[in-house]
Amino acid sequence: VIDLCDVHYLRSSGLVAIHTIARLLTGQALPDLEAGWSAIHAIEHEPREAHPHLKLLSPQPPVEKVLTLTGFRQMFDIHADLGAALAAF
């Protein structure tokens, strides 16, 4: 569970970090973080289904908007409280 309640802005580096954590949790190869935009473009090729090993918790409205616009809302379950996030595993 990644708690986003105190995150007020999410930029591309944050999206790459969440994507990298998701890949770590499933044993997939990690994107080359030194390759710049190719790390961002790697996200575009991910399946648009809820990730089984990672849940996002309480994003602020601006962060939730970024998650929606980038397709992360489809890739990760988003929960308003910790109990619901933990129960979703």
Secondary structure as GFF3:
##gff-version 3
##sequence-region A 1 89
A	DSSP	beta_strand	2	3	.	.	.	ID=ss1
A	DSSP	alpha_helix	12	26	.	.	.	ID=ss2
A	DSSP	three_ten_helix	33	35	.	.	.	ID=ss3
A	DSSP	alpha_helix	37	44	.	.	.	ID=ss4
A	DSSP	beta_strand	55	57	.	.	.	ID=ss5
A	DSSP	alpha_helix	61	69	.	.	.	ID=ss6
A	DSSP	alpha_helix	72	75	.	.	.	ID=ss7
A	DSSP	beta_strand	77	79	.	.	.	ID=ss8
A	DSSP	alpha_helix	82	87	.	.	.	ID=ss9
###
